[in-house]
Amino acid sequence: MLILYSFGCDDGHVHDKLVERGTPHVQCDTCNLEAKRLITPIRFRCDGTDPGFPDAYDKWGRDHEKRGGLSEQTLDEAHSK
């Protein structure tokens, strides 16, 4: 099974490659030096719509109300009619 890893050489070139799991190094595409596997951070963002993140959820609600969106109470009233 191939996995996407980032590799970097001593000249500072960084490339992403699909390689077999556990591959510690590959040849750099640019300079042909040995490129070692890099540990790179994952990227994620809490968008505020998940109540599992209460601070972001509350901020999203306040911002939405300021922009003229419906509040939770208004939505409850609309659904009960």
PDB file of N, CA, C and O in Angstrom:
ATOM      1  N   MET A   1       0.839  -1.175   0.000  1.00  0.00           N
ATOM      2  CA  MET A   1       0.000   0.000   0.000  1.00  0.00           C
ATOM      3  C   MET A   1       0.885   1.240   0.000  1.00  0.00           C
ATOM      4  O   MET A   1       1.822   1.343   0.793  1.00  0.00           O
ATOM      5  N   LEU A   2       0.590   2.170  -0.881  1.00  0.00           N
ATOM      6  CA  LEU A   2       1.382   3.388  -0.984  1.00  0.00           C
ATOM      7  C   LEU A   2       0.826   4.467  -0.059  1.00  0.00           C
ATOM      8  O   LEU A   2      -0.385   4.600   0.122  1.00  0.00           O
ATOM      9  N   ILE A   3       1.753   5.236   0.523  1.00  0.00           N
ATOM     10  CA  ILE A   3       1.397   6.314   1.447  1.00  0.00           C
ATOM     11  C   ILE A   3       2.119   7.573   0.988  1.00  0.00           C
ATOM     12  O   ILE A   3       3.249   7.505   0.504  1.00  0.00           O
ATOM     13  N   LEU A   4       1.467   8.721   1.140  1.00  0.00           N
ATOM     14  CA  LEU A   4       2.055   9.998   0.760  1.00  0.00           C
ATOM     15  C   LEU A   4       2.894  10.536   1.913  1.00  0.00           C
ATOM     16  O   LEU A   4       2.377  10.779   3.004  1.00  0.00           O
ATOM     17  N   TYR A   5       4.196  10.721   1.667  1.00  0.00           N
ATOM     18  CA  TYR A   5       5.116  11.285   2.651  1.00  0.00           C
ATOM     19  C   TYR A   5       5.817  12.478   2.024  1.00  0.00           C
ATOM     20  O   TYR A   5       5.930  12.571   0.802  1.00  0.00           O
ATOM     21  N   SER A   6       6.288  13.392   2.868  1.00  0.00           N
ATOM     22  CA  SER A   6       7.128  14.504   2.422  1.00  0.00           C
ATOM     23  C   SER A   6       8.586  14.109   2.646  1.00  0.00           C
ATOM     24  O   SER A   6       8.930  13.523   3.673  1.00  0.00           O
ATOM     25  N   PHE A   7       9.435  14.434   1.676  1.00  0.00           N
ATOM     26  CA  PHE A   7      10.862  14.150   1.763  1.00  0.00           C
ATOM     27  C   PHE A   7      11.626  15.435   1.499  1.00  0.00           C
ATOM     28  O   PHE A   7      11.220  16.254   0.674  1.00  0.00           O
ATOM     29  N   GLY A   8      12.747  15.608   2.215  1.00  0.00           N
ATOM     30  CA  GLY A   8      13.578  16.785   2.026  1.00  0.00           C
ATOM     31  C   GLY A   8      15.047  16.404   1.923  1.00  0.00           C
ATOM     32  O   GLY A   8      15.519  15.510   2.625  1.00  0.00           O
ATOM     33  N   CYS A   9      15.770  17.101   1.029  1.00  0.00           N
ATOM     34  CA  CYS A   9      17.202  16.835   0.868  1.00  0.00           C
ATOM     35  C   CYS A   9      18.004  17.930   1.575  1.00  0.00           C
ATOM     36  O   CYS A   9      17.429  18.891   2.088  1.00  0.00           O
ATOM     37  N   ASP A  10      19.331  17.784   1.600  1.00  0.00           N
ATOM     38  CA  ASP A  10      20.205  18.752   2.264  1.00  0.00           C
ATOM     39  C   ASP A  10      20.249  20.098   1.537  1.00  0.00           C
ATOM     40  O   ASP A  10      20.641  21.104   2.128  1.00  0.00           O
ATOM     41  N   ASP A  11      19.853  20.128   0.269  1.00  0.00           N
ATOM     42  CA  ASP A  11      19.814  21.396  -0.477  1.00  0.00           C
ATOM     43  C   ASP A  11      18.525  22.176  -0.232  1.00  0.00           C
ATOM     44  O   ASP A  11      18.356  23.273  -0.763  1.00  0.00           O
ATOM     45  N   GLY A  12      17.616  21.620   0.567  1.00  0.00           N
ATOM     46  CA  GLY A  12      16.391  22.331   0.920  1.00  0.00           C
ATOM     47  C   GLY A  12      15.191  22.046   0.027  1.00  0.00           C
ATOM     48  O   GLY A  12      14.140  22.665   0.193  1.00  0.00           O
ATOM     49  N   HIS A  13      15.330  21.129  -0.910  1.00  0.00           N
ATOM     50  CA  HIS A  13      14.199  20.770  -1.763  1.00  0.00           C
ATOM     51  C   HIS A  13      13.260  19.852  -0.980  1.00  0.00           C
ATOM     52  O   HIS A  13      13.706  18.938  -0.287  1.00  0.00           O
ATOM     53  N   VAL A  14      11.972  20.102  -1.096  1.00  0.00           N
ATOM     54  CA  VAL A  14      10.974  19.268  -0.419  1.00  0.00           C
ATOM     55  C   VAL A  14       9.995  18.757  -1.470  1.00  0.00           C
ATOM     56  O   VAL A  14       9.473  19.523  -2.280  1.00  0.00           O
ATOM     57  N   HIS A  15       9.760  17.460  -1.440  1.00  0.00           N
ATOM     58  CA  HIS A  15       8.854  16.818  -2.392  1.00  0.00           C
ATOM     59  C   HIS A  15       7.932  15.862  -1.651  1.00  0.00           C
ATOM     60  O   HIS A  15       8.329  15.255  -0.656  1.00  0.00           O
ATOM     61  N   ASP A  16       6.717  15.731  -2.129  1.00  0.00           N
ATOM     62  CA  ASP A  16       5.789  14.724  -1.628  1.00  0.00           C
ATOM     63  C   ASP A  16       5.819  13.551  -2.592  1.00  0.00           C
ATOM     64  O   ASP A  16       5.768  13.728  -3.809  1.00  0.00           O
ATOM     65  N   LYS A  17       5.901  12.357  -2.037  1.00  0.00           N
ATOM     66  CA  LYS A  17       5.961  11.152  -2.873  1.00  0.00           C
ATOM     67  C   LYS A  17       5.089  10.062  -2.300  1.00  0.00           C
ATOM     68  O   LYS A  17       4.942   9.938  -1.084  1.00  0.00           O
ATOM     69  N   LEU A  18       4.514   9.275  -3.183  1.00  0.00           N
ATOM     70  CA  LEU A  18       3.800   8.061  -2.794  1.00  0.00           C
ATOM     71  C   LEU A  18       4.818   6.937  -2.739  1.00  0.00           C
ATOM     72  O   LEU A  18       5.412   6.571  -3.754  1.00  0.00           O
ATOM     73  N   VAL A  19       5.014   6.392  -1.545  1.00  0.00           N
ATOM     74  CA  VAL A  19       5.998   5.320  -1.358  1.00  0.00           C
ATOM     75  C   VAL A  19       5.400   4.246  -0.467  1.00  0.00           C
ATOM     76  O   VAL A  19       4.338   4.430   0.128  1.00  0.00           O
ATOM     77  N   GLU A  20       6.093   3.130  -0.384  1.00  0.00           N
ATOM     78  CA  GLU A  20       5.680   2.059   0.517  1.00  0.00           C
ATOM     79  C   GLU A  20       5.835   2.521   1.965  1.00  0.00           C
ATOM     80  O   GLU A  20       6.728   3.309   2.277  1.00  0.00           O
ATOM     81  N   ARG A  21       4.980   2.038   2.830  1.00  0.00           N
ATOM     82  CA  ARG A  21       5.049   2.369   4.256  1.00  0.00           C
ATOM     83  C   ARG A  21       6.442   2.045   4.801  1.00  0.00           C
ATOM     84  O   ARG A  21       6.999   0.984   4.520  1.00  0.00           O
ATOM     85  N   GLY A  22       6.993   2.973   5.582  1.00  0.00           N
ATOM     86  CA  GLY A  22       8.282   2.747   6.212  1.00  0.00           C
ATOM     87  C   GLY A  22       9.492   3.119   5.375  1.00  0.00           C
ATOM     88  O   GLY A  22      10.621   2.882   5.804  1.00  0.00           O
ATOM     89  N   THR A  23       9.294   3.692   4.200  1.00  0.00           N
ATOM     90  CA  THR A  23      10.419   4.103   3.367  1.00  0.00           C
ATOM     91  C   THR A  23      11.099   5.319   4.008  1.00  0.00           C
ATOM     92  O   THR A  23      10.484   6.382   4.100  1.00  0.00           O
ATOM     93  N   PRO A  24      12.367   5.183   4.458  1.00  0.00           N
ATOM     94  CA  PRO A  24      13.005   6.282   5.190  1.00  0.00           C
ATOM     95  C   PRO A  24      13.605   7.374   4.306  1.00  0.00           C
ATOM     96  O   PRO A  24      13.751   8.514   4.747  1.00  0.00           O
ATOM     97  N   HIS A  25      13.954   7.036   3.060  1.00  0.00           N
ATOM     98  CA  HIS A  25      14.538   8.050   2.183  1.00  0.00           C
ATOM     99  C   HIS A  25      14.315   7.663   0.715  1.00  0.00           C
ATOM    100  O   HIS A  25      14.087   6.501   0.379  1.00  0.00           O
ATOM    101  N   VAL A  26      14.392   8.692  -0.147  1.00  0.00           N
ATOM    102  CA  VAL A  26      14.270   8.523  -1.600  1.00  0.00           C
ATOM    103  C   VAL A  26      15.299   9.440  -2.247  1.00  0.00           C
ATOM    104  O   VAL A  26      15.997  10.183  -1.557  1.00  0.00           O
ATOM    105  N   GLN A  27      15.390   9.386  -3.557  1.00  0.00           N
ATOM    106  CA  GLN A  27      16.284  10.276  -4.292  1.00  0.00           C
ATOM    107  C   GLN A  27      15.528  11.548  -4.630  1.00  0.00           C
ATOM    108  O   GLN A  27      14.396  11.487  -5.111  1.00  0.00           O
ATOM    109  N   CYS A  28      16.150  12.723  -4.381  1.00  0.00           N
ATOM    110  CA  CYS A  28      15.528  14.012  -4.660  1.00  0.00           C
ATOM    111  C   CYS A  28      15.295  14.165  -6.161  1.00  0.00           C
ATOM    112  O   CYS A  28      16.174  13.854  -6.965  1.00  0.00           O
ATOM    113  N   ASP A  29      14.105  14.647  -6.535  1.00  0.00           N
ATOM    114  CA  ASP A  29      13.768  14.839  -7.946  1.00  0.00           C
ATOM    115  C   ASP A  29      14.582  15.954  -8.589  1.00  0.00           C
ATOM    116  O   ASP A  29      14.799  15.932  -9.800  1.00  0.00           O
ATOM    117  N   THR A  30      15.037  16.930  -7.803  1.00  0.00           N
ATOM    118  CA  THR A  30      15.700  18.112  -8.339  1.00  0.00           C
ATOM    119  C   THR A  30      17.211  17.937  -8.458  1.00  0.00           C
ATOM    120  O   THR A  30      17.795  18.221  -9.504  1.00  0.00           O
ATOM    121  N   CYS A  31      17.846  17.465  -7.372  1.00  0.00           N
ATOM    122  CA  CYS A  31      19.314  17.429  -7.349  1.00  0.00           C
ATOM    123  C   CYS A  31      19.902  16.022  -7.238  1.00  0.00           C
ATOM    124  O   CYS A  31      21.123  15.865  -7.239  1.00  0.00           O
ATOM    125  N   ASN A  32      19.063  15.014  -7.144  1.00  0.00           N
ATOM    126  CA  ASN A  32      19.472  13.612  -7.053  1.00  0.00           C
ATOM    127  C   ASN A  32      20.203  13.251  -5.761  1.00  0.00           C
ATOM    128  O   ASN A  32      20.791  12.173  -5.674  1.00  0.00           O
ATOM    129  N   LEU A  33      20.180  14.131  -4.755  1.00  0.00           N
ATOM    130  CA  LEU A  33      20.727  13.782  -3.450  1.00  0.00           C
ATOM    131  C   LEU A  33      19.731  12.905  -2.707  1.00  0.00           C
ATOM    132  O   LEU A  33      18.574  12.777  -3.108  1.00  0.00           O
ATOM    133  N   GLU A  34      20.200  12.298  -1.611  1.00  0.00           N
ATOM    134  CA  GLU A  34      19.297  11.508  -0.784  1.00  0.00           C
ATOM    135  C   GLU A  34      18.364  12.453  -0.031  1.00  0.00           C
ATOM    136  O   GLU A  34      18.820  13.399   0.611  1.00  0.00           O
ATOM    137  N   ALA A  35      17.070  12.197  -0.109  1.00  0.00           N
ATOM    138  CA  ALA A  35      16.067  12.992   0.599  1.00  0.00           C
ATOM    139  C   ALA A  35      15.470  12.135   1.704  1.00  0.00           C
ATOM    140  O   ALA A  35      15.017  11.017   1.461  1.00  0.00           O
ATOM    141  N   LYS A  36      15.474  12.674   2.932  1.00  0.00           N
ATOM    142  CA  LYS A  36      14.963  11.932   4.082  1.00  0.00           C
ATOM    143  C   LYS A  36      13.504  12.280   4.331  1.00  0.00           C
ATOM    144  O   LYS A  36      13.051  13.381   4.019  1.00  0.00           O
ATOM    145  N   ARG A  37      12.784  11.334   4.893  1.00  0.00           N
ATOM    146  CA  ARG A  37      11.367  11.546   5.188  1.00  0.00           C
ATOM    147  C   ARG A  37      11.232  12.602   6.280  1.00  0.00           C
ATOM    148  O   ARG A  37      11.957  12.573   7.274  1.00  0.00           O
ATOM    149  N   LEU A  38      10.303  13.529   6.090  1.00  0.00           N
ATOM    150  CA  LEU A  38      10.066  14.614   7.035  1.00  0.00           C
ATOM    151  C   LEU A  38       8.800  14.338   7.837  1.00  0.00           C
ATOM    152  O   LEU A  38       7.866  13.695   7.358  1.00  0.00           O
ATOM    153  N   ILE A  39       8.793  14.832   9.054  1.00  0.00           N
ATOM    154  CA  ILE A  39       7.585  14.784   9.866  1.00  0.00           C
ATOM    155  C   ILE A  39       6.899  16.131   9.677  1.00  0.00           C
ATOM    156  O   ILE A  39       7.445  17.170  10.049  1.00  0.00           O
ATOM    157  N   THR A  40       5.722  16.112   9.110  1.00  0.00           N
ATOM    158  CA  THR A  40       5.005  17.352   8.834  1.00  0.00           C
ATOM    159  C   THR A  40       3.714  17.389   9.639  1.00  0.00           C
ATOM    160  O   THR A  40       3.078  16.355   9.839  1.00  0.00           O
ATOM    161  N   PRO A  41       3.321  18.577  10.105  1.00  0.00           N
ATOM    162  CA  PRO A  41       2.092  18.682  10.896  1.00  0.00           C
ATOM    163  C   PRO A  41       0.860  18.527  10.010  1.00  0.00           C
ATOM    164  O   PRO A  41       0.874  18.875   8.830  1.00  0.00           O
ATOM    165  N   ILE A  42      -0.191  18.003  10.601  1.00  0.00           N
ATOM    166  CA  ILE A  42      -1.452  17.934   9.875  1.00  0.00           C
ATOM    167  C   ILE A  42      -2.144  19.284   9.984  1.00  0.00           C
ATOM    168  O   ILE A  42      -1.867  20.045  10.911  1.00  0.00           O
ATOM    169  N   ARG A  43      -3.025  19.586   9.069  1.00  0.00           N
ATOM    170  CA  ARG A  43      -3.750  20.847   9.103  1.00  0.00           C
ATOM    171  C   ARG A  43      -5.220  20.553   9.337  1.00  0.00           C
ATOM    172  O   ARG A  43      -5.809  19.681   8.698  1.00  0.00           O
ATOM    173  N   PHE A  44      -5.799  21.300  10.269  1.00  0.00           N
ATOM    174  CA  PHE A  44      -7.222  21.183  10.498  1.00  0.00           C
ATOM    175  C   PHE A  44      -7.724  22.509  11.020  1.00  0.00           C
ATOM    176  O   PHE A  44      -6.952  23.342  11.494  1.00  0.00           O
ATOM    177  N   ARG A  45      -9.020  22.693  10.928  1.00  0.00           N
ATOM    178  CA  ARG A  45      -9.610  23.930  11.381  1.00  0.00           C
ATOM    179  C   ARG A  45     -10.964  23.633  11.995  1.00  0.00           C
ATOM    180  O   ARG A  45     -11.761  22.892  11.420  1.00  0.00           O
ATOM    181  N   CYS A  46     -11.229  24.207  13.159  1.00  0.00           N
ATOM    182  CA  CYS A  46     -12.539  24.086  13.785  1.00  0.00           C
ATOM    183  C   CYS A  46     -13.398  25.215  13.217  1.00  0.00           C
ATOM    184  O   CYS A  46     -13.096  26.390  13.422  1.00  0.00           O
ATOM    185  N   ASP A  47     -14.457  24.862  12.510  1.00  0.00           N
ATOM    186  CA  ASP A  47     -15.241  25.892  11.843  1.00  0.00           C
ATOM    187  C   ASP A  47     -16.311  26.509  12.725  1.00  0.00           C
ATOM    188  O   ASP A  47     -17.006  27.421  12.277  1.00  0.00           O
ATOM    189  N   GLY A  48     -16.471  26.059  13.944  1.00  0.00           N
ATOM    190  CA  GLY A  48     -17.419  26.679  14.853  1.00  0.00           C
ATOM    191  C   GLY A  48     -18.806  26.095  14.816  1.00  0.00           C
ATOM    192  O   GLY A  48     -19.658  26.501  15.606  1.00  0.00           O
ATOM    193  N   THR A  49     -19.062  25.170  13.942  1.00  0.00           N
ATOM    194  CA  THR A  49     -20.399  24.580  13.875  1.00  0.00           C
ATOM    195  C   THR A  49     -20.492  23.287  14.670  1.00  0.00           C
ATOM    196  O   THR A  49     -21.548  22.655  14.693  1.00  0.00           O
ATOM    197  N   ASP A  50     -19.424  22.888  15.310  1.00  0.00           N
ATOM    198  CA  ASP A  50     -19.397  21.655  16.087  1.00  0.00           C
ATOM    199  C   ASP A  50     -19.507  21.975  17.571  1.00  0.00           C
ATOM    200  O   ASP A  50     -18.605  22.610  18.117  1.00  0.00           O
ATOM    201  N   PRO A  51     -20.577  21.560  18.246  1.00  0.00           N
ATOM    202  CA  PRO A  51     -20.703  21.857  19.668  1.00  0.00           C
ATOM    203  C   PRO A  51     -19.658  21.152  20.536  1.00  0.00           C
ATOM    204  O   PRO A  51     -19.584  21.411  21.737  1.00  0.00           O
ATOM    205  N   GLY A  52     -18.862  20.279  19.956  1.00  0.00           N
ATOM    206  CA  GLY A  52     -17.775  19.649  20.681  1.00  0.00           C
ATOM    207  C   GLY A  52     -16.658  20.629  21.006  1.00  0.00           C
ATOM    208  O   GLY A  52     -15.801  20.345  21.843  1.00  0.00           O
ATOM    209  N   PHE A  53     -16.665  21.778  20.348  1.00  0.00           N
ATOM    210  CA  PHE A  53     -15.710  22.843  20.610  1.00  0.00           C
ATOM    211  C   PHE A  53     -16.501  24.064  21.052  1.00  0.00           C
ATOM    212  O   PHE A  53     -16.757  24.953  20.240  1.00  0.00           O
ATOM    213  N   PRO A  54     -16.899  24.129  22.340  1.00  0.00           N
ATOM    214  CA  PRO A  54     -17.860  25.138  22.805  1.00  0.00           C
ATOM    215  C   PRO A  54     -17.441  26.580  22.555  1.00  0.00           C
ATOM    216  O   PRO A  54     -18.285  27.405  22.207  1.00  0.00           O
ATOM    217  N   ASP A  55     -16.166  26.909  22.721  1.00  0.00           N
ATOM    218  CA  ASP A  55     -15.756  28.298  22.500  1.00  0.00           C
ATOM    219  C   ASP A  55     -15.967  28.706  21.043  1.00  0.00           C
ATOM    220  O   ASP A  55     -16.501  29.780  20.764  1.00  0.00           O
ATOM    221  N   ALA A  56     -15.547  27.849  20.122  1.00  0.00           N
ATOM    222  CA  ALA A  56     -15.712  28.149  18.705  1.00  0.00           C
ATOM    223  C   ALA A  56     -17.191  28.144  18.334  1.00  0.00           C
ATOM    224  O   ALA A  56     -17.625  28.955  17.515  1.00  0.00           O
ATOM    225  N   TYR A  57     -17.972  27.237  18.929  1.00  0.00           N
ATOM    226  CA  TYR A  57     -19.400  27.142  18.647  1.00  0.00           C
ATOM    227  C   TYR A  57     -20.124  28.413  19.094  1.00  0.00           C
ATOM    228  O   TYR A  57     -20.961  28.943  18.363  1.00  0.00           O
ATOM    229  N   ASP A  58     -19.799  28.902  20.302  1.00  0.00           N
ATOM    230  CA  ASP A  58     -20.417  30.132  20.806  1.00  0.00           C
ATOM    231  C   ASP A  58     -20.029  31.335  19.959  1.00  0.00           C
ATOM    232  O   ASP A  58     -20.873  32.181  19.662  1.00  0.00           O
ATOM    233  N   LYS A  59     -18.751  31.421  19.565  1.00  0.00           N
ATOM    234  CA  LYS A  59     -18.304  32.537  18.730  1.00  0.00           C
ATOM    235  C   LYS A  59     -19.012  32.506  17.386  1.00  0.00           C
ATOM    236  O   LYS A  59     -19.429  33.548  16.880  1.00  0.00           O
ATOM    237  N   TRP A  60     -19.152  31.331  16.807  1.00  0.00           N
ATOM    238  CA  TRP A  60     -19.843  31.216  15.526  1.00  0.00           C
ATOM    239  C   TRP A  60     -21.277  31.728  15.666  1.00  0.00           C
ATOM    240  O   TRP A  60     -21.767  32.445  14.793  1.00  0.00           O
ATOM    241  N   GLY A  61     -21.954  31.364  16.762  1.00  0.00           N
ATOM    242  CA  GLY A  61     -23.327  31.810  16.991  1.00  0.00           C
ATOM    243  C   GLY A  61     -23.418  33.316  17.138  1.00  0.00           C
ATOM    244  O   GLY A  61     -24.314  33.937  16.566  1.00  0.00           O
ATOM    245  N   ARG A  62     -22.505  33.919  17.898  1.00  0.00           N
ATOM    246  CA  ARG A  62     -22.512  35.378  18.069  1.00  0.00           C
ATOM    247  C   ARG A  62     -22.258  36.081  16.741  1.00  0.00           C
ATOM    248  O   ARG A  62     -22.953  37.037  16.399  1.00  0.00           O
ATOM    249  N   ASP A  63     -21.263  35.609  15.992  1.00  0.00           N
ATOM    250  CA  ASP A  63     -20.958  36.226  14.698  1.00  0.00           C
ATOM    251  C   ASP A  63     -22.127  36.092  13.742  1.00  0.00           C
ATOM    252  O   ASP A  63     -22.434  37.023  12.998  1.00  0.00           O
ATOM    253  N   HIS A  64     -22.781  34.938  13.756  1.00  0.00           N
ATOM    254  CA  HIS A  64     -23.906  34.694  12.858  1.00  0.00           C
ATOM    255  C   HIS A  64     -25.068  35.642  13.188  1.00  0.00           C
ATOM    256  O   HIS A  64     -25.712  36.177  12.285  1.00  0.00           O
ATOM    257  N   GLU A  65     -25.329  35.843  14.474  1.00  0.00           N
ATOM    258  CA  GLU A  65     -26.398  36.756  14.883  1.00  0.00           C
ATOM    259  C   GLU A  65     -26.076  38.190  14.504  1.00  0.00           C
ATOM    260  O   GLU A  65     -26.969  38.928  14.088  1.00  0.00           O
ATOM    261  N   LYS A  66     -24.814  38.605  14.638  1.00  0.00           N
ATOM    262  CA  LYS A  66     -24.414  39.971  14.277  1.00  0.00           C
ATOM    263  C   LYS A  66     -24.626  40.235  12.793  1.00  0.00           C
ATOM    264  O   LYS A  66     -24.963  41.351  12.397  1.00  0.00           O
ATOM    265  N   ARG A  67     -24.427  39.206  11.973  1.00  0.00           N
ATOM    266  CA  ARG A  67     -24.597  39.365  10.527  1.00  0.00           C
ATOM    267  C   ARG A  67     -26.067  39.289  10.105  1.00  0.00           C
ATOM    268  O   ARG A  67     -26.389  39.362   8.919  1.00  0.00           O
ATOM    269  N   GLY A  68     -26.940  39.142  11.083  1.00  0.00           N
ATOM    270  CA  GLY A  68     -28.359  39.116  10.753  1.00  0.00           C
ATOM    271  C   GLY A  68     -28.939  37.736  10.605  1.00  0.00           C
ATOM    272  O   GLY A  68     -30.062  37.586  10.125  1.00  0.00           O
ATOM    273  N   GLY A  69     -28.201  36.726  11.004  1.00  0.00           N
ATOM    274  CA  GLY A  69     -28.720  35.361  10.946  1.00  0.00           C
ATOM    275  C   GLY A  69     -29.731  35.128  12.046  1.00  0.00           C
ATOM    276  O   GLY A  69     -29.861  35.940  12.962  1.00  0.00           O
ATOM    277  N   LEU A  70     -30.428  34.050  11.961  1.00  0.00           N
ATOM    278  CA  LEU A  70     -31.431  33.717  12.962  1.00  0.00           C
ATOM    279  C   LEU A  70     -30.775  33.140  14.202  1.00  0.00           C
ATOM    280  O   LEU A  70     -29.852  32.331  14.104  1.00  0.00           O
ATOM    281  N   SER A  71     -31.244  33.549  15.352  1.00  0.00           N
ATOM    282  CA  SER A  71     -30.726  32.996  16.596  1.00  0.00           C
ATOM    283  C   SER A  71     -31.338  31.620  16.830  1.00  0.00           C
ATOM    284  O   SER A  71     -32.301  31.247  16.160  1.00  0.00           O
ATOM    285  N   GLU A  72     -30.792  30.876  17.763  1.00  0.00           N
ATOM    286  CA  GLU A  72     -31.314  29.543  18.076  1.00  0.00           C
ATOM    287  C   GLU A  72     -32.751  29.641  18.571  1.00  0.00           C
ATOM    288  O   GLU A  72     -33.583  28.799  18.232  1.00  0.00           O
ATOM    289  N   GLN A  73     -33.049  30.667  19.376  1.00  0.00           N
ATOM    290  CA  GLN A  73     -34.401  30.854  19.897  1.00  0.00           C
ATOM    291  C   GLN A  73     -35.366  31.144  18.748  1.00  0.00           C
ATOM    292  O   GLN A  73     -36.472  30.604  18.714  1.00  0.00           O
ATOM    293  N   THR A  74     -34.952  31.987  17.818  1.00  0.00           N
ATOM    294  CA  THR A  74     -35.802  32.310  16.668  1.00  0.00           C
ATOM    295  C   THR A  74     -36.041  31.069  15.820  1.00  0.00           C
ATOM    296  O   THR A  74     -37.147  30.859  15.322  1.00  0.00           O
ATOM    297  N   LEU A  75     -35.018  30.253  15.657  1.00  0.00           N
ATOM    298  CA  LEU A  75     -35.167  29.021  14.877  1.00  0.00           C
ATOM    299  C   LEU A  75     -36.157  28.072  15.581  1.00  0.00           C
ATOM    300  O   LEU A  75     -36.995  27.450  14.928  1.00  0.00           O
ATOM    301  N   ASP A  76     -36.054  27.966  16.915  1.00  0.00           N
ATOM    302  CA  ASP A  76     -36.982  27.108  17.661  1.00  0.00           C
ATOM    303  C   ASP A  76     -38.418  27.591  17.497  1.00  0.00           C
ATOM    304  O   ASP A  76     -39.331  26.780  17.340  1.00  0.00           O
ATOM    305  N   GLU A  77     -38.626  28.914  17.533  1.00  0.00           N
ATOM    306  CA  GLU A  77     -39.960  29.471  17.359  1.00  0.00           C
ATOM    307  C   GLU A  77     -40.496  29.205  15.957  1.00  0.00           C
ATOM    308  O   GLU A  77     -41.682  28.921  15.785  1.00  0.00           O
ATOM    309  N   ALA A  78     -39.630  29.298  14.964  1.00  0.00           N
ATOM    310  CA  ALA A  78     -40.053  29.061  13.576  1.00  0.00           C
ATOM    311  C   ALA A  78     -40.448  27.607  13.374  1.00  0.00           C
ATOM    312  O   ALA A  78     -41.397  27.317  12.646  1.00  0.00           O
ATOM    313  N   HIS A  79     -39.725  26.686  14.016  1.00  0.00           N
ATOM    314  CA  HIS A  79     -40.033  25.264  13.853  1.00  0.00           C
ATOM    315  C   HIS A  79     -41.301  24.849  14.611  1.00  0.00           C
ATOM    316  O   HIS A  79     -41.950  23.870  14.242  1.00  0.00           O
ATOM    317  N   SER A  80     -41.652  25.583  15.658  1.00  0.00           N
ATOM    318  CA  SER A  80     -42.827  25.204  16.445  1.00  0.00           C
ATOM    319  C   SER A  80     -44.137  25.656  15.808  1.00  0.00           C
ATOM    320  O   SER A  80     -45.208  25.226  16.235  1.00  0.00           O
ATOM    321  N   LYS A  81     -44.066  26.515  14.796  1.00  0.00           N
ATOM    322  CA  LYS A  81     -45.284  27.019  14.141  1.00  0.00           C
ATOM    323  C   LYS A  81     -45.812  26.056  13.107  1.00  0.00           C
ATOM    324  O   LYS A  81     -46.828  26.331  12.469  1.00  0.00           O
TER     325      LYS A  81
END
